[in-house]
Amino acid sequence: MNYFPTTKKEILKNLEDFSKNEILNYSSNRNYDLGIPHKNVSKLSPYIRRRFISEEEVMSIILKDNEINKIEKFIEEIFWRTYWRGWLETHPWIYNEYLKNNETKDLLKKTGIKCFDHWVDELLETGYLHNHARMWFASIWIFTLGYSWQSGAKFFENNLLDFCPASNTLGWRWVAGIQTIGKPYIARAENIRDFTKNRFYPKDQLNNTPNYSFENFSNGKASKFLEPKTIPFEDLTKVGLILNNNDLSLNKVLDKKGIKYNCCLWSTNNQNPIINNFQKLLYEDVCNNLNGVTLISDFETIFHWIQNKGIKNLILPYETVGNKIFSNRDFLNKLELLEVSYYFYLREWDQNAFPHCTRGFFNFKKMINELINHKNIFINAL
Ligand SMILES: Cc1cc2nc3c(=O)[nH]c(=O)nc-3n(C[C@H](O)[C@H](O)[C@H](O)COP(=O)(O)OP(=O)(O)OC[C@H]3O[C@@H](n4cnc5c(N)ncnc54)[C@H](O)[C@@H]3O)c2cc1C
């Protein structure tokens, strides 16, 4: 069995199976970590994170088979990523502060906490952990082992196939009790026993009464989300599109709008061989399914490509906090020198949601129905 397949065909097939066989039980089963192959959850995060499959595509598939009110919990989870991304977008200083912290922690030896050691191995071997395991892991890391949340977030960053700056940083902050200030997530042995169905029971091994003060913490006031400039699609000629890890399926949006374009794919290397191999195979699949796409991995070659193809209008996926690739002054100045106009495309999915991500998830949740009905954004997404 291919645990994390890398072709769109296989991923769609897995999602269709999940939608037909598992999703109705998702709400009651999702919190159980029963080990590989984690059939009770979708394992879509490495793909949605890169929009190898978009949220709109996922929605259109699951709603073919299911009534919306029977799969609300799953839909809500899909929106957690959107919410975290929007929250970080309106609190960018939180990510900058995280970046300033250079602490790392290599786990060279076993801790003796069987579940924790198991999750380390699972993460290193597969690049994935179940959500509940991530919560327990982070809590043990911070409150039992006494390491900083930032070093834990970096450990995940270096090893997760689905690493997402917003979900990861804010997930770790949430466990540490500084996202929802003063409410740390404390992993308990009985909870681990129950939700792993007795695979693990770290009785008396966890620190359940950490001594932390949250008095001086504040996340600051959200800044207003500023939408990028509107793209005048009807006036655009000589269009170029750069796909990258921020959105590997943006070509579909342009196809729907009937825009003709030249396309290249920004191929990045990752130091972790598992992530690197996974990404390369995804890129390969994009290339196999899209005629004429060129793989590029350095800025100079991008400029040659732009000139060779005579591109005058360049479209790039919008770059959220933590995901900056091309939104740097050097690159943009060079485009201006070449008299190329550029547009960072923010999908409607994000555009409608981000302005509502300034407060807690509870408030955002009230908007979900409105967001999914908004111009039926996921209908005919495939
Ligand atoms: C400390 C910590 C760190 C995390 N780091 C990351 C990360 O770097 N990248 C990442 O994608 N997720 C992260 N998460 C969130 C979550 O654990 C994963 O998105 C989820 O486990 C992915 O598995 P799945 O696709 O099988 O999820 P499912 O349960 O099948 O959920 C479906 C989809 O909903 C979204 N989703 C579900 N739960 C969450 C969540 N809590 N936050 C955001 N989106 C969610 C994902 O896109 C997921 O693919 C983190 C959570 C914690 C507690």
Ligand as a Chemical Component Dictionary entry (heavy atoms), coordinates in Angstrom:
data_LIG
# 
_chem_comp.id                   LIG 
_chem_comp.type                 NON-POLYMER 
_chem_comp.pdbx_formal_charge   0 
_chem_comp.three_letter_code    LIG 
# 
loop_
_chem_comp_atom.comp_id 
_chem_comp_atom.atom_id 
_chem_comp_atom.alt_atom_id 
_chem_comp_atom.type_symbol 
_chem_comp_atom.charge 
_chem_comp_atom.model_Cartn_x 
_chem_comp_atom.model_Cartn_y 
_chem_comp_atom.model_Cartn_z 
_chem_comp_atom.pdbx_ordinal 
LIG C1  C1  C 0 1.319  20.845 17.379 1  
LIG C2  C2  C 0 0.588  20.712 16.059 2  
LIG C3  C3  C 0 1.274  20.968 14.878 3  
LIG C4  C4  C 0 0.601  20.859 13.661 4  
LIG N1  N1  N 0 1.307  21.130 12.498 5  
LIG C5  C5  C 0 0.664  21.078 11.312 6  
LIG C6  C6  C 0 1.358  21.374 10.105 7  
LIG O1  O1  O 0 2.538  21.741 10.071 8  
LIG N2  N2  N 0 0.676  21.243 8.927  9  
LIG C7  C7  C 0 -0.637 20.886 8.902  10 
LIG O2  O2  O 0 -1.195 20.769 7.810  11 
LIG N3  N3  N 0 -1.322 20.629 10.029 12 
LIG C8  C8  C 0 -0.717 20.712 11.229 13 
LIG N4  N4  N 0 -1.411 20.434 12.375 14 
LIG C9  C9  C 0 -2.867 20.222 12.289 15 
LIG C10 C10 C 0 -3.345 18.765 12.134 16 
LIG O3  O3  O 0 -2.722 17.951 13.069 17 
LIG C11 C11 C 0 -3.128 18.206 10.717 18 
LIG O4  O4  O 0 -3.608 19.109 9.744  19 
LIG C12 C12 C 0 -3.891 16.884 10.560 20 
LIG O5  O5  O 0 -3.462 15.970 11.541 21 
LIG C13 C13 C 0 -3.654 16.330 9.188  22 
LIG O6  O6  O 0 -4.120 15.020 9.070  23 
LIG P1  P1  P 0 -5.347 14.653 8.116  24 
LIG O7  O7  O 0 -5.157 15.271 6.777  25 
LIG O8  O8  O 0 -5.490 13.182 8.169  26 
LIG O9  O9  O 0 -6.528 15.386 8.876  27 
LIG P2  P2  P 0 -8.123 15.176 8.845  28 
LIG O10 O10 O 0 -8.526 14.920 10.233 29 
LIG O11 O11 O 0 -8.526 14.204 7.826  30 
LIG O12 O12 O 0 -8.611 16.621 8.463  31 
LIG C14 C14 C 0 -8.875 17.031 7.123  32 
LIG C15 C15 C 0 -8.099 18.286 6.821  33 
LIG O13 O13 O 0 -8.495 19.350 7.686  34 
LIG C16 C16 C 0 -7.360 20.162 7.994  35 
LIG N5  N5  N 0 -7.113 20.077 9.438  36 
LIG C17 C17 C 0 -7.528 19.109 10.279 37 
LIG N6  N6  N 0 -7.165 19.409 11.550 38 
LIG C18 C18 C 0 -6.506 20.576 11.490 39 
LIG C19 C19 C 0 -5.874 21.414 12.456 40 
LIG N7  N7  N 0 -5.884 21.123 13.766 41 
LIG N8  N8  N 0 -5.277 22.540 12.040 42 
LIG C20 C20 C 0 -5.269 22.877 10.731 43 
LIG N9  N9  N 0 -5.862 22.123 9.771  44 
LIG C21 C21 C 0 -6.465 21.009 10.139 45 
LIG C22 C22 C 0 -6.181 19.612 7.215  46 
LIG O14 O14 O 0 -6.077 20.271 5.982  47 
LIG C23 C23 C 0 -6.607 18.152 7.005  48 
LIG O15 O15 O 0 -5.988 17.591 5.884  49 
LIG C24 C24 C 0 -0.763 20.517 13.627 50 
LIG C25 C25 C 0 -1.443 20.256 14.825 51 
LIG C26 C26 C 0 -0.768 20.337 16.020 52 
LIG C27 C27 C 0 -1.507 20.042 17.295 53 
# 
loop_
_chem_comp_bond.comp_id 
_chem_comp_bond.atom_id_1 
_chem_comp_bond.atom_id_2 
_chem_comp_bond.value_order 
_chem_comp_bond.pdbx_ordinal 
LIG C1  C2  SING 1  
LIG C2  C3  SING 2  
LIG C2  C26 DOUB 3  
LIG C3  C4  DOUB 4  
LIG C4  N1  SING 5  
LIG C4  C24 SING 6  
LIG N1  C5  DOUB 7  
LIG C5  C6  SING 8  
LIG C5  C8  SING 9  
LIG C6  O1  DOUB 10 
LIG C6  N2  SING 11 
LIG N2  C7  SING 12 
LIG C7  O2  DOUB 13 
LIG C7  N3  SING 14 
LIG N3  C8  DOUB 15 
LIG C8  N4  SING 16 
LIG N4  C9  SING 17 
LIG N4  C24 SING 18 
LIG C9  C10 SING 19 
LIG C10 O3  SING 20 
LIG C10 C11 SING 21 
LIG C11 O4  SING 22 
LIG C11 C12 SING 23 
LIG C12 O5  SING 24 
LIG C12 C13 SING 25 
LIG C13 O6  SING 26 
LIG O6  P1  SING 27 
LIG P1  O7  DOUB 28 
LIG P1  O8  SING 29 
LIG P1  O9  SING 30 
LIG O9  P2  SING 31 
LIG P2  O10 DOUB 32 
LIG P2  O11 SING 33 
LIG P2  O12 SING 34 
LIG O12 C14 SING 35 
LIG C14 C15 SING 36 
LIG C15 O13 SING 37 
LIG C15 C23 SING 38 
LIG O13 C16 SING 39 
LIG C16 N5  SING 40 
LIG C16 C22 SING 41 
LIG N5  C17 SING 42 
LIG N5  C21 SING 43 
LIG C17 N6  DOUB 44 
LIG N6  C18 SING 45 
LIG C18 C19 SING 46 
LIG C18 C21 DOUB 47 
LIG C19 N7  SING 48 
LIG C19 N8  DOUB 49 
LIG N8  C20 SING 50 
LIG C20 N9  DOUB 51 
LIG N9  C21 SING 52 
LIG C22 O14 SING 53 
LIG C22 C23 SING 54 
LIG C23 O15 SING 55 
LIG C24 C25 DOUB 56 
LIG C25 C26 SING 57 
LIG C26 C27 SING 58 
# 
